[in-house]
Amino acid sequence: MRKPLLAALAGEAVWPPPLWLMRQAGRYLPEYREIRAQAGDFIALCTTPALATEVTLQPLRRYGMDAAILFSDILILPWALGHGLRFEEGEGPVLPPLRDAATLAGLRPERVTEAVAPVLETVRRVRAELDEAMGGTAALIGFAGAPFTVACYMVEGRGSKDFPAVRGMAYRDPALFGRLMELLTEATIVYLAAQIEAGAEAVMLFDSWAGVLAPSPFRAHVIAPATRIVAALRARFPDVPVIGFPRLAGLSIGAYASATGVQGLGLDTTADPALASRLVPAPVALQGNLDPLALEAGGAAMRDATQAILAAMRGRPFVFNLGHGIVPSTSPAHVAELVGLVRGA
């Protein structure tokens, strides 16, 4: 019997729909906070297989989700390329701003596979646990940041509301920006392929900042790299689905889904599920898109929003999820209630 998540991503209208949540392993769980304290810093947590495996599996033990997503970060790839990365408390990721050809030339794509070896070991351990000790019904999702979103952090040097430095580079120095995007696209293929070889049964491409781009740059810097990545992975691993998440892409989600060849499309919180169902080709599974703050609020707000999404998605391939990651102040009891609501649909 095919795992529910994989069945939905293969185009089956599974009902009740499979369910997992972005950032389902994280600070809202007391057991996560205990492990995080043991690890010291965040990169150490991501690159210590025993700890990362435990954190990945915690929400499945508590809630019985239909998928585990590898505990890692979208910026592990630039870290693996030799670009500096640290996480500041209250500020998030900080990197050396990449603004010139010399800095770009210092990146080392040949070291990626070796650098991410601990992450791949986590993938192997989680897959073994899912298949041997946890019933074999939950799938393992690997992931990477999409090239544009990773470039946003590398060029800007930190998070931003609209990433003016990276957008400006794309206009003012398209040759330099193009070389960066080429390197990141090829490195992403290598990284995701390695995760699949280690045991990931599906992979997700997070383009968290796709929505800051105008339509033409969106096609060039979001759709085109994703198309290359999906094609390369499908050529080697035809049975492993790819989920794309072009956050805040608006009406461009239809073009993204059609052009890239993804088997699943993540909807952000702003997307209208009924409209998305019309824009995205029917074989592509939609995934989403409960507002994380509705989950935090719980009660009638969460129940009503959940039922509306379920009603809009019944009859098509669908994976229930959030429209962005769980916020740390969410009560674990609200997540348990949400799982019950979806499973009872």
N, C-alpha and C positions, 0 to 999 in steps of 0.2 A: 504494500500500500504506500502510495506517495505521501510524503509529509505535507500537511495542509498548506504551509507557506509556498512550497515548491509547486504544488498543484495550482494554486492561485496564480503564481507567476508563469505557469505554463498555459494560462488562459482559461482555467476552469472557474466557474462561479461558485466557489466553495461557500457553504453557509451552514452555521454561523461562520463569519470570515475569520481567517487566522489573524492573530493579534501579536504585536510587539510594539515597544515604545522607544522612540529616540531618547538617548541618555537614560535608558531604563536602569542601568548600573550607574549609581552616582550618589551625590551628597544628600539626597532625600532619605537614603537608607542608613540606619544606624550601623549596620554591619559593614557597609562601605566605609564609613568614617573611621571605623576601627582599623581597617586594612590600610587606608590612606595614611593614618598616623604612623603605622609601622614602616611604610615605604620611605618616608622622608620627603623627597620631592616628586613631582608629578611624572617626570620623565623616567625616574627609577621605577615608579609603579607600572608604567606602560611597558617597560623593558625587563621586568622581573617575571618570568613565566609563571611561577607558582602564585604570585600575588595577582597578576593580571587574569589568570585562569579563574581564581576564586571570585574576583570581582565580576567577571563576565557571567559566571553561573549564579550569582546571588539572586537576581530577580527571577530566574527560572525556578529555583528552589522555593522561593516565597510565593510566586504567583502562577507558575506553570505556563509561561509564555510559549508561543508557537515558534519563536526564534530567539537565539542568542546572537547578539552582535558583538564582535570582537571589541574588547576594551582597549582603546588606543586613542590616537588623536590625529586629526588631518595634517598636523604639522610634523609628524614623525618623518615624512618623506624629505622635506628640506633638511631636517636634522640628519637624516641618513646620507644626504648629499654633501654633508660637511658644512652646512650653513649653521651659524650659531642660533641657539634657541634656548630660552629660559622662560619660566612662568612666574610672574610676579603676583603676589597675593593682592587681590582687589583690582588688578590691572589686566591680567591675562597674559597671552604670549607676547614676548619681546624678542625681535630678531634684528641683526644688523641690516639696515636698509640697503637693498640692492638697487643701485642707481647708475652703474657704469659697467662697461665690458670687462674690466679687470675683475670685479667682484663675481660676475657671471662665470668668467674663465676659471675661477677658483673652485667651482662646484665639481664634484667628482661622482658622476653617475655610475662608474664602475664599482664603487664601494657600497651601493645600495643593498644588494642581496646580503652581503656579509653584515652590514650594520643592522639590518632588520631581522637577523637570525633569531634573537630572543622573541620577537613578535611572532615569527613563524612557528616557533616552539609552542607559544601560547595557543595558536590555532590548532596545532596537532593535539595538544592536551584537551582543549575544550571539545573538539570533535570526538575524541575518544570517550570523554565523560558523557556527552549527549547520547552517543550510540550505545554505550555499554551500561551506564549507571542511571540514566535518566529516561529510559523508556524508548528512545529512538524515534520520537515523533517530532521533536523540535529541530529546526534547521539552524545551521551556523552561517551567519552573514559576515563576510569580510568587507572592508571598505577602504576608501582613500578619498582625500580631498581632490576635487576636480582641478585641472591646471590653472584656470583663471582664479579661483578662490585661493589656491596656494600662492599664486603670484601676488595676489592682493597683500597678503601678510609679508611676503618676502620683500616686495618693493616698498610698501608703506613702513614696515618695521614693527607694526603693532596693529591692533584692531582700529577701525575707523567707522564713521557713519556712512561715508560714501566713497572712500578710497580715491581721493583726487590724484595722488602721486602715480598710482598704477594706470589710471585712466589717461592721465596726461602723458605718461611714457608711451602708451599705445598710439597716441596721436602724434607726438613730437618725434619719437624715435622708434618707428615701427620695426626697423631691422633688429634693434636690441631686444625689444619686447618679443618679437617673433622668435628669436633664438632662445629666449627664456621659456616661452610657451612650448617650443619644440622639445627642449630638454625635459620639461616637466611632463609632457604628454608621453614621451618614450619611457621615462622613469616610472610613471604611473602604471603603464602596461606591465613593466617588469615586476613592480610591487604587487599588483593585483594578481598577476599570473602566479607569483610565488605563493600568495595566500591560497589560491585555488589548489595548487599542487600540495599544499600542506593540509588541506581538508575543508576549506570554505566551500559551501554548497551554493551560495549566491554571493554577489558582491554589490556594494552600493557606492555610487559616485556622488559625493556631496559638493554641490556648487552653491555654497551658502550665500555668495555675494553676486550671483548671476543677475539679480534684479537691479544692480546699479548701472547696467549697460543700456545704451540706446539699441534699437533693433538691429542695425547693421553690425556694430561690434558684438552684439549678442550672438549673431549667426557666426561671426568669425572666431570669437574667443570662448564661446560656450558650446554651441552646437557642433562646430567642426572638430574640436578636440575630442568631445564625447563620442562622435561618430567614429573617429579613428580608434579610440580605446575599445569601444564595443565591438567593432569589426575584428580587431586583433584578438580579443579574448574569445569571441565566438568562433574564430577560425581554429583556435587551439582547444577550446573547451565548449563545444556546441551545446552541451546540456546544462551549462551553468548560466543561470539568468543574471542580468545586470539591472539594477534599479537606479534610475537617475533622479536626482533631486535638485532641479534648477530653481532654487528658492526665489520667490518674488518675481517669477518670470511672467506672471499675468497671462495674457492671451497668447503668449508665445509658447505655452506648453504643448499645444497641438503640433506646431512645427518641430519642436524639440523631440517629441515622441515619434513623429513620423520619420524624421531625418536620421536620428541616432540609432534606431533599432533596439532601444531598450525594451526589456520585457515588463518592467514595472516603472511607474512614474510617481514619485513622492509629491504630494500636494502640501503646500505651506498653509499656514493658518488663514491667509487672506483669500484662498481659492474657494470658489463656489463649487461644491461637489457636483451639483446637477449640470452646471455649465461645463465643468471639466469632463464630465462623462460624454458630452456632445463633441468636445474639441479633440479628445484623445481617441485614437482608433480602438475599436472594441476589443481586439485581442490583448491589448496592453493592460495589465493590472494597474489600477489606481491604488495609491497608498496614502492614508492620512485620515483626517486632518483636524482632529480635535484641538482646540486652543489649549495650550498648556495651562493658561490661567483659569480656564473653566475646570480643568482637572484639579488645580490647586483649590479652587473655591468649593468644589464638591457639591453635594445636595442637588436641588432641582436644576440649577444652572448646568451642571455636568450631565445630568440624566437627559435633559431636554436636548442639549447639543449632540449628545451621543446618538440619541434616537433619530434625530434629523439626518445625521450622516448615514446611519444604517439604512434609513428609508430611501435616501437618494442613491445608494450603492447596490441595493438588492437587485440581483439578476445579472450582475456583471462581475468579472474578476476583480477582487478587492482585498486589500490587506488593511485592517484597522490599525491606526497609529495616531500620533500627534502631528500637528503642523510645524512643530519645532521641538526642542528637547524639554524634558521635565525640568521645572524650576526647583531649586534646592529646598524651598519652603513647603513643598507638596507633602501632604500626609500620606504615609504608606497605606492607610486605611482607604483613602480615596482611590488609589490604584487598584486595590483589591475589589472595591465596589465596581469600578470600571470593567475589570476583567469579567466579573459576574454579569454585568449588563450585556456585554458583547457576546459572551458565551450563551446567554439566554435568548439571543435574538431569534 
